[in-house]
Amino acid sequence: MISIIVAVGKNRAIGRKNQLLWDIPEDMAHFRKTTLGHTVVMGEKTFQSIGKPLPNRKNIVVTLDKDYKAEGVEIRHSLEDLLSEARQSEEEIFIIGGGQIYNLSLPYADKLYLTVVDDAPEDADTFINDYSEFKNVLEKEECDNGQYKFTFLELTR
């Protein structure tokens, strides 16, 4: 099963200059709790921005660079092959970014874990494609931490 987990603005913004747009502790805790013990898949730039493998998860980095090496992660050169394998598996794998990996994975995704932030940053440079075909709401939790209003959503097609 292929799942995407991402914080997204009302304008589908997800990043700026290879960084997250929001620093929301509750979102980080949700991400940690949701992905712990699972496989996480990310692009090379996302891995470099994190700086190290995420603990207690199998980390897969997708890159076109055939010579790319990083300690503590599995390197894959074909996202399509990886997604094809994941669709055949019962295990839930999580696509964790960046923008290009999200958008290439979206047509294959079975489930979305969204943190929808009540914000539409105009200076964002990375956006997720339209995900409106994910209409079935499995879970919804509205939050307000005093700095941001946001909603945790779990969606399927």
Chimera marker file (.cmm) of the C-alpha trace (Angstrom):
<marker_set name="trace">
<marker id="1" x="0.000" y="0.000" z="0.000" r="1" g="1" b="0" radius="0.5"/>
<marker id="2" x="1.326" y="3.409" z="-0.991" r="1" g="1" b="0" radius="0.5"/>
<marker id="3" x="0.602" y="6.376" z="1.243" r="1" g="1" b="0" radius="0.5"/>
<marker id="4" x="1.633" y="9.994" z="0.917" r="1" g="1" b="0" radius="0.5"/>
<marker id="5" x="2.162" y="12.089" z="4.037" r="1" g="1" b="0" radius="0.5"/>
<marker id="6" x="2.516" y="15.850" z="3.616" r="1" g="1" b="0" radius="0.5"/>
<marker id="7" x="1.672" y="19.230" z="5.138" r="1" g="1" b="0" radius="0.5"/>
<marker id="8" x="-0.131" y="21.329" z="2.549" r="1" g="1" b="0" radius="0.5"/>
<marker id="9" x="-1.496" y="24.864" z="2.377" r="1" g="1" b="0" radius="0.5"/>
<marker id="10" x="-4.904" y="25.869" z="1.052" r="1" g="1" b="0" radius="0.5"/>
<marker id="11" x="-3.200" y="26.640" z="-2.276" r="1" g="1" b="0" radius="0.5"/>
<marker id="12" x="-1.566" y="23.143" z="-2.352" r="1" g="1" b="0" radius="0.5"/>
<marker id="13" x="1.798" y="24.708" z="-1.376" r="1" g="1" b="0" radius="0.5"/>
<marker id="14" x="4.208" y="22.295" z="0.309" r="1" g="1" b="0" radius="0.5"/>
<marker id="15" x="7.652" y="23.916" z="0.242" r="1" g="1" b="0" radius="0.5"/>
<marker id="16" x="10.045" y="26.744" z="-0.442" r="1" g="1" b="0" radius="0.5"/>
<marker id="17" x="13.733" y="26.401" z="-1.318" r="1" g="1" b="0" radius="0.5"/>
<marker id="18" x="13.806" y="22.706" z="-0.326" r="1" g="1" b="0" radius="0.5"/>
<marker id="19" x="12.379" y="23.470" z="3.128" r="1" g="1" b="0" radius="0.5"/>
<marker id="20" x="9.036" y="22.925" z="4.825" r="1" g="1" b="0" radius="0.5"/>
<marker id="21" x="6.751" y="25.954" z="4.951" r="1" g="1" b="0" radius="0.5"/>
<marker id="22" x="5.603" y="25.507" z="8.538" r="1" g="1" b="0" radius="0.5"/>
<marker id="23" x="7.187" y="24.469" z="11.801" r="1" g="1" b="0" radius="0.5"/>
<marker id="24" x="4.246" y="22.853" z="13.570" r="1" g="1" b="0" radius="0.5"/>
<marker id="25" x="5.300" y="20.600" z="16.467" r="1" g="1" b="0" radius="0.5"/>
<marker id="26" x="1.978" y="18.732" z="16.376" r="1" g="1" b="0" radius="0.5"/>
<marker id="27" x="2.524" y="17.957" z="12.689" r="1" g="1" b="0" radius="0.5"/>
<marker id="28" x="6.026" y="16.624" z="13.366" r="1" g="1" b="0" radius="0.5"/>
<marker id="29" x="4.671" y="14.424" z="16.177" r="1" g="1" b="0" radius="0.5"/>
<marker id="30" x="1.896" y="13.173" z="13.866" r="1" g="1" b="0" radius="0.5"/>
<marker id="31" x="4.453" y="12.424" z="11.130" r="1" g="1" b="0" radius="0.5"/>
<marker id="32" x="6.678" y="10.563" z="13.580" r="1" g="1" b="0" radius="0.5"/>
<marker id="33" x="3.821" y="8.509" z="15.059" r="1" g="1" b="0" radius="0.5"/>
<marker id="34" x="2.356" y="7.656" z="11.637" r="1" g="1" b="0" radius="0.5"/>
<marker id="35" x="5.586" y="6.615" z="9.896" r="1" g="1" b="0" radius="0.5"/>
<marker id="36" x="7.384" y="4.878" z="12.784" r="1" g="1" b="0" radius="0.5"/>
<marker id="37" x="8.229" y="1.265" z="11.940" r="1" g="1" b="0" radius="0.5"/>
<marker id="38" x="7.382" y="1.708" z="8.254" r="1" g="1" b="0" radius="0.5"/>
<marker id="39" x="9.339" y="2.289" z="5.060" r="1" g="1" b="0" radius="0.5"/>
<marker id="40" x="9.754" y="5.941" z="4.058" r="1" g="1" b="0" radius="0.5"/>
<marker id="41" x="10.597" y="6.952" z="0.490" r="1" g="1" b="0" radius="0.5"/>
<marker id="42" x="12.116" y="10.313" z="-0.373" r="1" g="1" b="0" radius="0.5"/>
<marker id="43" x="14.044" y="12.049" z="-3.093" r="1" g="1" b="0" radius="0.5"/>
<marker id="44" x="17.716" y="12.868" z="-2.801" r="1" g="1" b="0" radius="0.5"/>
<marker id="45" x="17.116" y="16.577" z="-2.050" r="1" g="1" b="0" radius="0.5"/>
<marker id="46" x="14.682" y="15.724" z="0.737" r="1" g="1" b="0" radius="0.5"/>
<marker id="47" x="17.170" y="13.299" z="2.250" r="1" g="1" b="0" radius="0.5"/>
<marker id="48" x="19.899" y="15.952" z="2.092" r="1" g="1" b="0" radius="0.5"/>
<marker id="49" x="17.624" y="18.508" z="3.768" r="1" g="1" b="0" radius="0.5"/>
<marker id="50" x="16.889" y="16.025" z="6.602" r="1" g="1" b="0" radius="0.5"/>
<marker id="51" x="20.595" y="15.205" z="6.809" r="1" g="1" b="0" radius="0.5"/>
<marker id="52" x="20.368" y="11.633" z="8.108" r="1" g="1" b="0" radius="0.5"/>
<marker id="53" x="18.157" y="8.548" z="7.944" r="1" g="1" b="0" radius="0.5"/>
<marker id="54" x="14.973" y="8.756" z="9.986" r="1" g="1" b="0" radius="0.5"/>
<marker id="55" x="15.316" y="6.431" z="12.987" r="1" g="1" b="0" radius="0.5"/>
<marker id="56" x="13.227" y="3.284" z="13.402" r="1" g="1" b="0" radius="0.5"/>
<marker id="57" x="12.164" y="3.282" z="9.752" r="1" g="1" b="0" radius="0.5"/>
<marker id="58" x="13.507" y="1.733" z="6.576" r="1" g="1" b="0" radius="0.5"/>
<marker id="59" x="14.731" y="4.728" z="4.542" r="1" g="1" b="0" radius="0.5"/>
<marker id="60" x="14.746" y="4.600" z="0.741" r="1" g="1" b="0" radius="0.5"/>
<marker id="61" x="16.239" y="7.451" z="-1.286" r="1" g="1" b="0" radius="0.5"/>
<marker id="62" x="15.291" y="7.744" z="-4.953" r="1" g="1" b="0" radius="0.5"/>
<marker id="63" x="17.876" y="9.402" z="-7.187" r="1" g="1" b="0" radius="0.5"/>
<marker id="64" x="18.869" y="9.353" z="-10.835" r="1" g="1" b="0" radius="0.5"/>
<marker id="65" x="22.526" y="9.700" z="-9.808" r="1" g="1" b="0" radius="0.5"/>
<marker id="66" x="23.927" y="6.179" z="-10.302" r="1" g="1" b="0" radius="0.5"/>
<marker id="67" x="26.955" y="7.017" z="-8.121" r="1" g="1" b="0" radius="0.5"/>
<marker id="68" x="24.971" y="8.402" z="-5.174" r="1" g="1" b="0" radius="0.5"/>
<marker id="69" x="25.790" y="6.785" z="-1.840" r="1" g="1" b="0" radius="0.5"/>
<marker id="70" x="24.540" y="7.512" z="1.667" r="1" g="1" b="0" radius="0.5"/>
<marker id="71" x="24.947" y="5.589" z="4.876" r="1" g="1" b="0" radius="0.5"/>
<marker id="72" x="21.897" y="3.979" z="6.461" r="1" g="1" b="0" radius="0.5"/>
<marker id="73" x="19.600" y="4.197" z="3.449" r="1" g="1" b="0" radius="0.5"/>
<marker id="74" x="18.675" y="2.016" z="0.497" r="1" g="1" b="0" radius="0.5"/>
<marker id="75" x="19.269" y="3.749" z="-2.838" r="1" g="1" b="0" radius="0.5"/>
<marker id="76" x="16.844" y="3.201" z="-5.706" r="1" g="1" b="0" radius="0.5"/>
<marker id="77" x="17.113" y="4.639" z="-9.204" r="1" g="1" b="0" radius="0.5"/>
<marker id="78" x="13.583" y="3.986" z="-10.460" r="1" g="1" b="0" radius="0.5"/>
<marker id="79" x="10.602" y="5.382" z="-8.604" r="1" g="1" b="0" radius="0.5"/>
<marker id="80" x="8.268" y="3.563" z="-10.997" r="1" g="1" b="0" radius="0.5"/>
<marker id="81" x="9.791" y="0.153" z="-10.180" r="1" g="1" b="0" radius="0.5"/>
<marker id="82" x="9.641" y="0.908" z="-6.471" r="1" g="1" b="0" radius="0.5"/>
<marker id="83" x="5.983" y="1.965" z="-6.670" r="1" g="1" b="0" radius="0.5"/>
<marker id="84" x="5.113" y="-1.110" z="-8.716" r="1" g="1" b="0" radius="0.5"/>
<marker id="85" x="6.667" y="-3.343" z="-6.044" r="1" g="1" b="0" radius="0.5"/>
<marker id="86" x="4.923" y="-1.409" z="-3.263" r="1" g="1" b="0" radius="0.5"/>
<marker id="87" x="1.513" y="-1.872" z="-4.873" r="1" g="1" b="0" radius="0.5"/>
<marker id="88" x="1.991" y="-5.637" z="-4.661" r="1" g="1" b="0" radius="0.5"/>
<marker id="89" x="2.878" y="-5.506" z="-0.973" r="1" g="1" b="0" radius="0.5"/>
<marker id="90" x="0.609" y="-5.492" z="2.067" r="1" g="1" b="0" radius="0.5"/>
<marker id="91" x="3.098" y="-3.246" z="3.870" r="1" g="1" b="0" radius="0.5"/>
<marker id="92" x="2.239" y="0.443" z="4.008" r="1" g="1" b="0" radius="0.5"/>
<marker id="93" x="5.061" y="2.572" z="2.633" r="1" g="1" b="0" radius="0.5"/>
<marker id="94" x="5.140" y="6.336" z="3.023" r="1" g="1" b="0" radius="0.5"/>
<marker id="95" x="6.166" y="8.840" z="0.373" r="1" g="1" b="0" radius="0.5"/>
<marker id="96" x="7.641" y="11.751" z="2.357" r="1" g="1" b="0" radius="0.5"/>
<marker id="97" x="8.825" y="14.138" z="-0.368" r="1" g="1" b="0" radius="0.5"/>
<marker id="98" x="9.864" y="16.211" z="-2.050" r="1" g="1" b="0" radius="0.5"/>
<marker id="99" x="7.565" y="17.792" z="-4.561" r="1" g="1" b="0" radius="0.5"/>
<marker id="100" x="8.661" y="15.821" z="-7.606" r="1" g="1" b="0" radius="0.5"/>
<marker id="101" x="8.445" y="12.487" z="-5.762" r="1" g="1" b="0" radius="0.5"/>
<marker id="102" x="5.005" y="13.408" z="-4.370" r="1" g="1" b="0" radius="0.5"/>
<marker id="103" x="3.640" y="14.338" z="-7.775" r="1" g="1" b="0" radius="0.5"/>
<marker id="104" x="5.051" y="11.278" z="-9.536" r="1" g="1" b="0" radius="0.5"/>
<marker id="105" x="3.643" y="9.042" z="-6.770" r="1" g="1" b="0" radius="0.5"/>
<marker id="106" x="0.197" y="10.615" z="-6.502" r="1" g="1" b="0" radius="0.5"/>
<marker id="107" x="-1.405" y="8.527" z="-9.300" r="1" g="1" b="0" radius="0.5"/>
<marker id="108" x="-0.237" y="5.334" z="-7.529" r="1" g="1" b="0" radius="0.5"/>
<marker id="109" x="-1.171" y="6.367" z="-3.986" r="1" g="1" b="0" radius="0.5"/>
<marker id="110" x="-3.839" y="4.490" z="-2.061" r="1" g="1" b="0" radius="0.5"/>
<marker id="111" x="-4.041" y="6.887" z="0.868" r="1" g="1" b="0" radius="0.5"/>
<marker id="112" x="-3.169" y="10.473" z="1.780" r="1" g="1" b="0" radius="0.5"/>
<marker id="113" x="-2.231" y="11.666" z="5.248" r="1" g="1" b="0" radius="0.5"/>
<marker id="114" x="-2.571" y="15.432" z="4.987" r="1" g="1" b="0" radius="0.5"/>
<marker id="115" x="-1.951" y="18.206" z="7.436" r="1" g="1" b="0" radius="0.5"/>
<marker id="116" x="-3.981" y="20.950" z="5.775" r="1" g="1" b="0" radius="0.5"/>
<marker id="117" x="-2.742" y="24.285" z="7.099" r="1" g="1" b="0" radius="0.5"/>
<marker id="118" x="-5.075" y="27.291" z="7.027" r="1" g="1" b="0" radius="0.5"/>
<marker id="119" x="-2.497" y="29.296" z="5.097" r="1" g="1" b="0" radius="0.5"/>
<marker id="120" x="-1.666" y="29.964" z="1.444" r="1" g="1" b="0" radius="0.5"/>
<marker id="121" x="1.977" y="31.074" z="1.268" r="1" g="1" b="0" radius="0.5"/>
<marker id="122" x="2.510" y="33.221" z="-1.811" r="1" g="1" b="0" radius="0.5"/>
<marker id="123" x="6.279" y="32.688" z="-1.766" r="1" g="1" b="0" radius="0.5"/>
<marker id="124" x="6.041" y="28.891" z="-1.979" r="1" g="1" b="0" radius="0.5"/>
<marker id="125" x="7.857" y="27.324" z="-4.914" r="1" g="1" b="0" radius="0.5"/>
<marker id="126" x="6.751" y="23.704" z="-4.529" r="1" g="1" b="0" radius="0.5"/>
<marker id="127" x="3.180" y="22.458" z="-4.806" r="1" g="1" b="0" radius="0.5"/>
<marker id="128" x="1.441" y="19.092" z="-4.768" r="1" g="1" b="0" radius="0.5"/>
<marker id="129" x="-0.775" y="18.271" z="-7.736" r="1" g="1" b="0" radius="0.5"/>
<marker id="130" x="-4.556" y="18.212" z="-7.424" r="1" g="1" b="0" radius="0.5"/>
<marker id="131" x="-5.644" y="15.429" z="-5.087" r="1" g="1" b="0" radius="0.5"/>
<marker id="132" x="-9.418" y="16.041" z="-5.225" r="1" g="1" b="0" radius="0.5"/>
<marker id="133" x="-10.105" y="12.456" z="-6.357" r="1" g="1" b="0" radius="0.5"/>
<marker id="134" x="-9.272" y="11.387" z="-2.792" r="1" g="1" b="0" radius="0.5"/>
<marker id="135" x="-12.794" y="11.943" z="-1.499" r="1" g="1" b="0" radius="0.5"/>
<marker id="136" x="-13.260" y="9.312" z="1.223" r="1" g="1" b="0" radius="0.5"/>
<marker id="137" x="-12.456" y="10.794" z="4.626" r="1" g="1" b="0" radius="0.5"/>
<marker id="138" x="-11.211" y="8.124" z="7.034" r="1" g="1" b="0" radius="0.5"/>
<marker id="139" x="-10.186" y="10.516" z="9.801" r="1" g="1" b="0" radius="0.5"/>
<marker id="140" x="-10.439" y="14.248" z="10.388" r="1" g="1" b="0" radius="0.5"/>
<marker id="141" x="-9.098" y="16.223" z="13.338" r="1" g="1" b="0" radius="0.5"/>
<marker id="142" x="-9.174" y="20.016" z="13.435" r="1" g="1" b="0" radius="0.5"/>
<marker id="143" x="-6.490" y="21.747" z="15.512" r="1" g="1" b="0" radius="0.5"/>
<marker id="144" x="-5.406" y="25.231" z="16.530" r="1" g="1" b="0" radius="0.5"/>
<marker id="145" x="-2.071" y="25.622" z="18.316" r="1" g="1" b="0" radius="0.5"/>
<marker id="146" x="-2.329" y="29.392" z="18.671" r="1" g="1" b="0" radius="0.5"/>
<marker id="147" x="0.012" y="30.008" z="15.739" r="1" g="1" b="0" radius="0.5"/>
<marker id="148" x="-1.685" y="27.929" z="13.029" r="1" g="1" b="0" radius="0.5"/>
<marker id="149" x="-5.055" y="26.383" z="12.383" r="1" g="1" b="0" radius="0.5"/>
<marker id="150" x="-4.684" y="23.019" z="10.671" r="1" g="1" b="0" radius="0.5"/>
<marker id="151" x="-6.548" y="19.797" z="10.023" r="1" g="1" b="0" radius="0.5"/>
<marker id="152" x="-5.197" y="16.269" z="10.047" r="1" g="1" b="0" radius="0.5"/>
<marker id="153" x="-6.933" y="14.323" z="7.264" r="1" g="1" b="0" radius="0.5"/>
<marker id="154" x="-6.692" y="10.703" z="6.154" r="1" g="1" b="0" radius="0.5"/>
<marker id="155" x="-8.163" y="10.252" z="2.687" r="1" g="1" b="0" radius="0.5"/>
<marker id="156" x="-8.642" y="7.454" z="0.171" r="1" g="1" b="0" radius="0.5"/>
<marker id="157" x="-9.984" y="7.533" z="-3.377" r="1" g="1" b="0" radius="0.5"/>
<link id1="1" id2="2" r="1" g="1" b="0" radius="0.2"/>
<link id1="2" id2="3" r="1" g="1" b="0" radius="0.2"/>
<link id1="3" id2="4" r="1" g="1" b="0" radius="0.2"/>
<link id1="4" id2="5" r="1" g="1" b="0" radius="0.2"/>
<link id1="5" id2="6" r="1" g="1" b="0" radius="0.2"/>
<link id1="6" id2="7" r="1" g="1" b="0" radius="0.2"/>
<link id1="7" id2="8" r="1" g="1" b="0" radius="0.2"/>
<link id1="8" id2="9" r="1" g="1" b="0" radius="0.2"/>
<link id1="9" id2="10" r="1" g="1" b="0" radius="0.2"/>
<link id1="10" id2="11" r="1" g="1" b="0" radius="0.2"/>
<link id1="11" id2="12" r="1" g="1" b="0" radius="0.2"/>
<link id1="12" id2="13" r="1" g="1" b="0" radius="0.2"/>
<link id1="13" id2="14" r="1" g="1" b="0" radius="0.2"/>
<link id1="14" id2="15" r="1" g="1" b="0" radius="0.2"/>
<link id1="15" id2="16" r="1" g="1" b="0" radius="0.2"/>
<link id1="16" id2="17" r="1" g="1" b="0" radius="0.2"/>
<link id1="17" id2="18" r="1" g="1" b="0" radius="0.2"/>
<link id1="18" id2="19" r="1" g="1" b="0" radius="0.2"/>
<link id1="19" id2="20" r="1" g="1" b="0" radius="0.2"/>
<link id1="20" id2="21" r="1" g="1" b="0" radius="0.2"/>
<link id1="21" id2="22" r="1" g="1" b="0" radius="0.2"/>
<link id1="22" id2="23" r="1" g="1" b="0" radius="0.2"/>
<link id1="23" id2="24" r="1" g="1" b="0" radius="0.2"/>
<link id1="24" id2="25" r="1" g="1" b="0" radius="0.2"/>
<link id1="25" id2="26" r="1" g="1" b="0" radius="0.2"/>
<link id1="26" id2="27" r="1" g="1" b="0" radius="0.2"/>
<link id1="27" id2="28" r="1" g="1" b="0" radius="0.2"/>
<link id1="28" id2="29" r="1" g="1" b="0" radius="0.2"/>
<link id1="29" id2="30" r="1" g="1" b="0" radius="0.2"/>
<link id1="30" id2="31" r="1" g="1" b="0" radius="0.2"/>
<link id1="31" id2="32" r="1" g="1" b="0" radius="0.2"/>
<link id1="32" id2="33" r="1" g="1" b="0" radius="0.2"/>
<link id1="33" id2="34" r="1" g="1" b="0" radius="0.2"/>
<link id1="34" id2="35" r="1" g="1" b="0" radius="0.2"/>
<link id1="35" id2="36" r="1" g="1" b="0" radius="0.2"/>
<link id1="36" id2="37" r="1" g="1" b="0" radius="0.2"/>
<link id1="37" id2="38" r="1" g="1" b="0" radius="0.2"/>
<link id1="38" id2="39" r="1" g="1" b="0" radius="0.2"/>
<link id1="39" id2="40" r="1" g="1" b="0" radius="0.2"/>
<link id1="40" id2="41" r="1" g="1" b="0" radius="0.2"/>
<link id1="41" id2="42" r="1" g="1" b="0" radius="0.2"/>
<link id1="42" id2="43" r="1" g="1" b="0" radius="0.2"/>
<link id1="43" id2="44" r="1" g="1" b="0" radius="0.2"/>
<link id1="44" id2="45" r="1" g="1" b="0" radius="0.2"/>
<link id1="45" id2="46" r="1" g="1" b="0" radius="0.2"/>
<link id1="46" id2="47" r="1" g="1" b="0" radius="0.2"/>
<link id1="47" id2="48" r="1" g="1" b="0" radius="0.2"/>
<link id1="48" id2="49" r="1" g="1" b="0" radius="0.2"/>
<link id1="49" id2="50" r="1" g="1" b="0" radius="0.2"/>
<link id1="50" id2="51" r="1" g="1" b="0" radius="0.2"/>
<link id1="51" id2="52" r="1" g="1" b="0" radius="0.2"/>
<link id1="52" id2="53" r="1" g="1" b="0" radius="0.2"/>
<link id1="53" id2="54" r="1" g="1" b="0" radius="0.2"/>
<link id1="54" id2="55" r="1" g="1" b="0" radius="0.2"/>
<link id1="55" id2="56" r="1" g="1" b="0" radius="0.2"/>
<link id1="56" id2="57" r="1" g="1" b="0" radius="0.2"/>
<link id1="57" id2="58" r="1" g="1" b="0" radius="0.2"/>
<link id1="58" id2="59" r="1" g="1" b="0" radius="0.2"/>
<link id1="59" id2="60" r="1" g="1" b="0" radius="0.2"/>
<link id1="60" id2="61" r="1" g="1" b="0" radius="0.2"/>
<link id1="61" id2="62" r="1" g="1" b="0" radius="0.2"/>
<link id1="62" id2="63" r="1" g="1" b="0" radius="0.2"/>
<link id1="63" id2="64" r="1" g="1" b="0" radius="0.2"/>
<link id1="64" id2="65" r="1" g="1" b="0" radius="0.2"/>
<link id1="65" id2="66" r="1" g="1" b="0" radius="0.2"/>
<link id1="66" id2="67" r="1" g="1" b="0" radius="0.2"/>
<link id1="67" id2="68" r="1" g="1" b="0" radius="0.2"/>
<link id1="68" id2="69" r="1" g="1" b="0" radius="0.2"/>
<link id1="69" id2="70" r="1" g="1" b="0" radius="0.2"/>
<link id1="70" id2="71" r="1" g="1" b="0" radius="0.2"/>
<link id1="71" id2="72" r="1" g="1" b="0" radius="0.2"/>
<link id1="72" id2="73" r="1" g="1" b="0" radius="0.2"/>
<link id1="73" id2="74" r="1" g="1" b="0" radius="0.2"/>
<link id1="74" id2="75" r="1" g="1" b="0" radius="0.2"/>
<link id1="75" id2="76" r="1" g="1" b="0" radius="0.2"/>
<link id1="76" id2="77" r="1" g="1" b="0" radius="0.2"/>
<link id1="77" id2="78" r="1" g="1" b="0" radius="0.2"/>
<link id1="78" id2="79" r="1" g="1" b="0" radius="0.2"/>
<link id1="79" id2="80" r="1" g="1" b="0" radius="0.2"/>
<link id1="80" id2="81" r="1" g="1" b="0" radius="0.2"/>
<link id1="81" id2="82" r="1" g="1" b="0" radius="0.2"/>
<link id1="82" id2="83" r="1" g="1" b="0" radius="0.2"/>
<link id1="83" id2="84" r="1" g="1" b="0" radius="0.2"/>
<link id1="84" id2="85" r="1" g="1" b="0" radius="0.2"/>
<link id1="85" id2="86" r="1" g="1" b="0" radius="0.2"/>
<link id1="86" id2="87" r="1" g="1" b="0" radius="0.2"/>
<link id1="87" id2="88" r="1" g="1" b="0" radius="0.2"/>
<link id1="88" id2="89" r="1" g="1" b="0" radius="0.2"/>
<link id1="89" id2="90" r="1" g="1" b="0" radius="0.2"/>
<link id1="90" id2="91" r="1" g="1" b="0" radius="0.2"/>
<link id1="91" id2="92" r="1" g="1" b="0" radius="0.2"/>
<link id1="92" id2="93" r="1" g="1" b="0" radius="0.2"/>
<link id1="93" id2="94" r="1" g="1" b="0" radius="0.2"/>
<link id1="94" id2="95" r="1" g="1" b="0" radius="0.2"/>
<link id1="95" id2="96" r="1" g="1" b="0" radius="0.2"/>
<link id1="96" id2="97" r="1" g="1" b="0" radius="0.2"/>
<link id1="97" id2="98" r="1" g="1" b="0" radius="0.2"/>
<link id1="98" id2="99" r="1" g="1" b="0" radius="0.2"/>
<link id1="99" id2="100" r="1" g="1" b="0" radius="0.2"/>
<link id1="100" id2="101" r="1" g="1" b="0" radius="0.2"/>
<link id1="101" id2="102" r="1" g="1" b="0" radius="0.2"/>
<link id1="102" id2="103" r="1" g="1" b="0" radius="0.2"/>
<link id1="103" id2="104" r="1" g="1" b="0" radius="0.2"/>
<link id1="104" id2="105" r="1" g="1" b="0" radius="0.2"/>
<link id1="105" id2="106" r="1" g="1" b="0" radius="0.2"/>
<link id1="106" id2="107" r="1" g="1" b="0" radius="0.2"/>
<link id1="107" id2="108" r="1" g="1" b="0" radius="0.2"/>
<link id1="108" id2="109" r="1" g="1" b="0" radius="0.2"/>
<link id1="109" id2="110" r="1" g="1" b="0" radius="0.2"/>
<link id1="110" id2="111" r="1" g="1" b="0" radius="0.2"/>
<link id1="111" id2="112" r="1" g="1" b="0" radius="0.2"/>
<link id1="112" id2="113" r="1" g="1" b="0" radius="0.2"/>
<link id1="113" id2="114" r="1" g="1" b="0" radius="0.2"/>
<link id1="114" id2="115" r="1" g="1" b="0" radius="0.2"/>
<link id1="115" id2="116" r="1" g="1" b="0" radius="0.2"/>
<link id1="116" id2="117" r="1" g="1" b="0" radius="0.2"/>
<link id1="117" id2="118" r="1" g="1" b="0" radius="0.2"/>
<link id1="118" id2="119" r="1" g="1" b="0" radius="0.2"/>
<link id1="119" id2="120" r="1" g="1" b="0" radius="0.2"/>
<link id1="120" id2="121" r="1" g="1" b="0" radius="0.2"/>
<link id1="121" id2="122" r="1" g="1" b="0" radius="0.2"/>
<link id1="122" id2="123" r="1" g="1" b="0" radius="0.2"/>
<link id1="123" id2="124" r="1" g="1" b="0" radius="0.2"/>
<link id1="124" id2="125" r="1" g="1" b="0" radius="0.2"/>
<link id1="125" id2="126" r="1" g="1" b="0" radius="0.2"/>
<link id1="126" id2="127" r="1" g="1" b="0" radius="0.2"/>
<link id1="127" id2="128" r="1" g="1" b="0" radius="0.2"/>
<link id1="128" id2="129" r="1" g="1" b="0" radius="0.2"/>
<link id1="129" id2="130" r="1" g="1" b="0" radius="0.2"/>
<link id1="130" id2="131" r="1" g="1" b="0" radius="0.2"/>
<link id1="131" id2="132" r="1" g="1" b="0" radius="0.2"/>
<link id1="132" id2="133" r="1" g="1" b="0" radius="0.2"/>
<link id1="133" id2="134" r="1" g="1" b="0" radius="0.2"/>
<link id1="134" id2="135" r="1" g="1" b="0" radius="0.2"/>
<link id1="135" id2="136" r="1" g="1" b="0" radius="0.2"/>
<link id1="136" id2="137" r="1" g="1" b="0" radius="0.2"/>
<link id1="137" id2="138" r="1" g="1" b="0" radius="0.2"/>
<link id1="138" id2="139" r="1" g="1" b="0" radius="0.2"/>
<link id1="139" id2="140" r="1" g="1" b="0" radius="0.2"/>
<link id1="140" id2="141" r="1" g="1" b="0" radius="0.2"/>
<link id1="141" id2="142" r="1" g="1" b="0" radius="0.2"/>
<link id1="142" id2="143" r="1" g="1" b="0" radius="0.2"/>
<link id1="143" id2="144" r="1" g="1" b="0" radius="0.2"/>
<link id1="144" id2="145" r="1" g="1" b="0" radius="0.2"/>
<link id1="145" id2="146" r="1" g="1" b="0" radius="0.2"/>
<link id1="146" id2="147" r="1" g="1" b="0" radius="0.2"/>
<link id1="147" id2="148" r="1" g="1" b="0" radius="0.2"/>
<link id1="148" id2="149" r="1" g="1" b="0" radius="0.2"/>
<link id1="149" id2="150" r="1" g="1" b="0" radius="0.2"/>
<link id1="150" id2="151" r="1" g="1" b="0" radius="0.2"/>
<link id1="151" id2="152" r="1" g="1" b="0" radius="0.2"/>
<link id1="152" id2="153" r="1" g="1" b="0" radius="0.2"/>
<link id1="153" id2="154" r="1" g="1" b="0" radius="0.2"/>
<link id1="154" id2="155" r="1" g="1" b="0" radius="0.2"/>
<link id1="155" id2="156" r="1" g="1" b="0" radius="0.2"/>
<link id1="156" id2="157" r="1" g="1" b="0" radius="0.2"/>
</marker_set>
